[in-house]
Amino acid sequence: MTDEYKQQLESLGIKTLIGYINEESANDIINWILYMNLIPISNKPNRLKIIIDSQGGNIEDTFAIIDTIRLTSIPVDTYGTG
Protein backbone atom coordinates (compact mmCIF):
# COMPACT_ATOMS: atom_id res chain seq x y z
CA MET A 1 0.00 0.00 0.00
CA THR A 2 1.45 3.37 -0.95
CA ASP A 3 1.88 6.16 1.57
CA GLU A 4 -0.77 8.19 -0.28
CA TYR A 5 -3.39 5.46 0.20
CA LYS A 6 -2.37 4.95 3.82
CA GLN A 7 -2.80 8.66 4.51
CA GLN A 8 -6.21 8.71 2.82
CA LEU A 9 -7.40 5.72 4.85
CA GLU A 10 -6.07 7.20 8.09
CA SER A 11 -7.84 10.50 7.44
CA LEU A 12 -11.09 8.49 7.06
CA GLY A 13 -10.50 6.77 10.41
CA ILE A 14 -9.06 3.49 9.11
CA LYS A 15 -5.64 2.23 10.22
CA THR A 16 -3.82 -1.06 9.62
CA LEU A 17 -1.63 -2.88 12.11
CA ILE A 18 0.31 -5.50 10.19
CA GLY A 19 3.07 -7.72 11.55
CA TYR A 20 4.69 -8.13 14.93
CA ILE A 21 3.39 -5.75 17.62
CA ASN A 22 6.31 -3.92 19.18
CA GLU A 23 7.00 -0.50 20.67
CA GLU A 24 7.23 1.17 17.26
CA SER A 25 3.99 -0.27 15.84
CA ALA A 26 2.14 0.34 19.13
CA ASN A 27 3.30 3.96 19.25
CA ASP A 28 2.15 4.44 15.67
CA ILE A 29 -1.38 3.23 16.51
CA ILE A 30 -1.52 5.12 19.83
CA ASN A 31 -0.35 8.39 18.29
CA TRP A 32 -2.90 8.04 15.48
CA ILE A 33 -5.74 7.45 17.96
CA LEU A 34 -4.69 10.46 20.03
CA TYR A 35 -4.34 12.63 16.93
CA MET A 36 -7.80 11.66 15.68
CA ASN A 37 -9.23 12.74 19.05
CA LEU A 38 -7.60 16.16 18.79
CA ILE A 39 -8.64 17.17 15.28
CA PRO A 40 -11.60 19.56 14.85
CA ILE A 41 -15.04 17.99 15.16
CA SER A 42 -15.86 18.88 11.55
CA ASN A 43 -13.04 16.55 10.36
CA LYS A 44 -13.35 13.89 13.07
CA PRO A 45 -14.73 10.48 12.04
CA ASN A 46 -17.61 9.01 14.07
CA ARG A 47 -15.68 5.78 14.63
CA LEU A 48 -12.12 4.58 14.21
CA LYS A 49 -11.36 1.24 12.60
CA ILE A 50 -8.16 -0.75 13.15
CA ILE A 51 -7.52 -3.69 10.85
CA ILE A 52 -5.12 -6.11 12.55
CA ASP A 53 -3.08 -8.78 10.77
CA SER A 54 -0.54 -9.87 13.37
CA GLN A 55 0.95 -13.10 14.60
CA GLY A 56 1.39 -11.52 18.04
CA GLY A 57 4.04 -9.49 19.74
CA ASN A 58 5.08 -7.79 22.93
CA ILE A 59 2.31 -7.97 25.54
CA GLU A 60 3.11 -4.62 27.19
CA ASP A 61 2.91 -2.83 23.83
CA THR A 62 -0.37 -4.59 23.05
CA PHE A 63 -1.83 -3.53 26.42
CA ALA A 64 -0.77 0.06 25.72
CA ILE A 65 -2.88 -0.05 22.54
CA ILE A 66 -5.82 -1.58 24.41
CA ASP A 67 -5.62 1.03 27.19
CA THR A 68 -5.63 3.84 24.62
CA ILE A 69 -8.64 2.32 22.83
CA ARG A 70 -10.52 2.13 26.14
CA LEU A 71 -9.79 5.76 27.02
CA THR A 72 -10.52 7.39 23.67
CA SER A 73 -13.67 9.47 23.19
CA ILE A 74 -14.16 8.09 19.66
CA PRO A 75 -15.36 4.47 19.54
CA VAL A 76 -12.78 2.11 18.06
CA ASP A 77 -13.69 -1.02 16.11
CA THR A 78 -11.02 -3.69 15.62
CA TYR A 79 -10.99 -6.27 12.84
CA GLY A 80 -8.73 -9.32 12.94
CA THR A 81 -7.58 -10.78 9.63
CA GLY A 82 -5.12 -13.42 8.55
C-alpha positions, -999 to +999 in steps of 0.1 A: +000+000+000+014+034-010+019+062+016-008+082-003-034+055+002-024+049+038-028+087+045-062+087+028-074+057+049-061+072+081-078+105+074-111+085+071-105+068+104-091+035+091-056+022+102-038-011+096-016-029+121+003-055+102+031-077+115+047-081+149+034-057+176+063-039+192+070-005+207+072+012+173+040-003+158+021+003+191+033+040+193+021+044+157-014+032+165-015+051+198-003+084+183-029+080+155-057+075+180-047+105+200-043+126+169-078+117+157-092+127+191-076+162+188-086+172+153-116+196+148-150+180+152-159+189+116-130+165+104-134+139+131-147+105+120-176+090+141-157+058+146-121+046+142-114+012+126-082-007+132-075-037+109-051-061+125-031-088+108-005-099+134+010-131+146+014-115+180+040-095+197+051-078+229+023-080+255+031-046+272+029-028+238-004-046+231-018-035+264-008+001+257-029+000+225-058-016+244-056+010+272-056+038+246-086+023+228-105+021+261-098+058+270-105+074+237-137+095+232-142+081+197-154+045+195-128+021+181-137-010+161-110-037+156-110-063+128-087-093+129-076-108+096-051-134+085 
